[in-house]
Amino acid sequence: MSKNFDFIIIGGGMAGASCAYFLSGKGSVLLLEMESQPGYHTTGRSAALFAPSYGNAQIRALSIGGQPFFFEPPAGFCEAPLLTPRGALFIARNEQMQTMNDVYDDVSSVLKTVQKLDVAQVRELVPVIREDYVAGGLLDIESMDMDVNAIHQGFLRGSRANGTEQVTSAKVESLNRENGDWQVTAGGETYKSKVVINAAGAWCDQVADLAGAKRVGLVPKRRTAIIFDGPTDISFSDWPAFVDVDEEFYCRPESGAMMGSPADETPMDPCDVQPEELDIAIAVDRLQQATTLEIKRITRSWAGLRSFVADKTPVVGFDPEAEGFFWLAGQGGYGIQTAPGMGRTSAALASGEEIPSDLVDLGASKAELSPERFA
Ligand SMILES: Cc1cc2nc3c(=O)[nH]c(=O)nc-3n(C[C@H](O)[C@H](O)[C@H](O)COP(=O)(O)OP(=O)(O)OC[C@H]3O[C@@H](n4cnc5c(N)ncnc54)[C@H](O)[C@@H]3O)c2cc1C
């Protein structure tokens, strides 16, 4: 006998977990995750920065629309704040100053608080940035550190409390539409539902293949991160994250050490991605060119897949041809910071409702998110 649900979500990362959380009051929900730990892939490998000015208009609408949830989550969601002040400092070399001015014009249309800084002001905030490297900066004080694990666990726990069933070590192996229902096999069981939600991260196009749906052209891109010892002669825990204005690298304090990334974007097939020595070396080289940091000891490195479609806008909505097949894909480098906005949007659309009006007022658009744009 197969078990029946109103919704089956494939993938227990941030996308699937946040969707389950907001969907769980609207019908019976099953969440299937192929790994034994739902945060094993991209969700557990992020840089944990909430940057409201990051990304295109849809990303910004979903990020800013999720801020109230992050600041005041429902009772019992978490034990400590989900966001803590950090700030993001974009830095530019001489030849990047035009880009910096363009970024300022763009970002200041969304964030009134963004400020231009001269070299002295940049170095007052992050004294290790080389005086002969930097020509100017932009400070965004609204960027925050996110507690990714608390956010993810809050969504998983909250959706379980609302009745969502969660099964781990359950890789979806087949999807067949029979008599108006999806038959889903995973972990040796068969389940049924009217609606299947494809939140499989880097594997979303592979899951579409199982359903016989047309791919959306998702490209998983590897991004590398390293943790290294911070300077010993200066306090650095309050430094903002500093980011090359062309996103050639970024760096920030992280639990008593420093985190850096070469901001690499190497296209890959979906997999359990590992860091490459060359990308680690590039990260070290770029950071040492820009700063006086001496990176002698790397204590940890990792890589994760950020998955994008061509227009870098997430794909959220029912497939135009495969009935009952709902896309929740292409979260790119923004899937944590957009999670409350994306969770509410996907839950509304999957249950036949409209996108919540507060998100629409910020610019969230059913048409721009829809998979119909690939038809
Ligand atoms: C280095 C790095 C830095 C980043 N920094 C930030 C940041 O600062 N801020 C931000 O907001 N975002 C950031 N991101 C992006 C963010 O991490 C992602 O957008 C987000 O985690 C994507 O979540 P997801 O649920 O779509 O994917 P995932 O977390 O990968 O979840 C998908 C899940 O689907 C499961 N799955 C796949 N196929 C199947 C199947 N057949 N059956 C069952 N389960 C299946 C997988 O096991 C996986 O657990 C960063 C990413 C990286 C790599």
The ligand as an ORCA input file, in Angstrom:
! r2SCAN-3c Opt
* xyz 0 1
  C      30.436     28.676     -0.747
  C      28.975     29.090     -0.761
  C      28.608     30.300     -0.181
  C      27.274     30.675     -0.118
  N      26.964     31.802      0.572
  C      25.652     32.149      0.715
  C      25.313     33.277      1.505
  O      26.172     33.948      2.090
  N      23.977     33.604      1.607
  C      23.007     32.882      0.986
  O      21.826     33.212      1.114
  N      23.307     31.794      0.252
  C      24.608     31.409      0.090
  N      24.931     30.314     -0.649
  C      23.863     29.634     -1.409
  C      22.973     28.751     -0.553
  O      23.784     27.921      0.251
  C      22.069     27.920     -1.491
  O      21.337     28.794     -2.341
  C      21.062     27.065     -0.726
  O      21.695     26.316      0.283
  C      20.348     26.127     -1.697
  O      19.462     25.316     -0.944
  P      18.722     24.093     -1.624
  O      17.795     23.532     -0.632
  O      18.190     24.523     -2.941
  O      19.902     23.053     -1.983
  P      20.560     21.899     -1.085
  O      20.939     22.378      0.244
  O      21.651     21.296     -1.911
  O      19.385     20.888     -0.894
  C      18.926     20.034     -1.940
  C      18.700     18.676     -1.321
  O      18.069     17.816     -2.257
  C      18.518     16.513     -1.990
  N      18.243     15.675     -3.172
  C      18.786     15.778     -4.412
  N      18.290     14.825     -5.229
  C      17.419     14.092     -4.478
  C      16.607     12.974     -4.752
  N      16.571     12.372     -5.968
  N      15.837     12.472     -3.758
  C      15.847     13.038     -2.513
  N      16.612     14.114     -2.203
  C      17.382     14.638     -3.176
  C      20.007     16.705     -1.703
  O      20.534     15.626     -0.961
  C      20.009     18.010     -0.922
  O      20.018     17.812      0.480
  C      26.262     29.873     -0.721
  C      26.624     28.680     -1.326
  C      27.958     28.268     -1.347
  C      28.320     26.962     -1.970
*
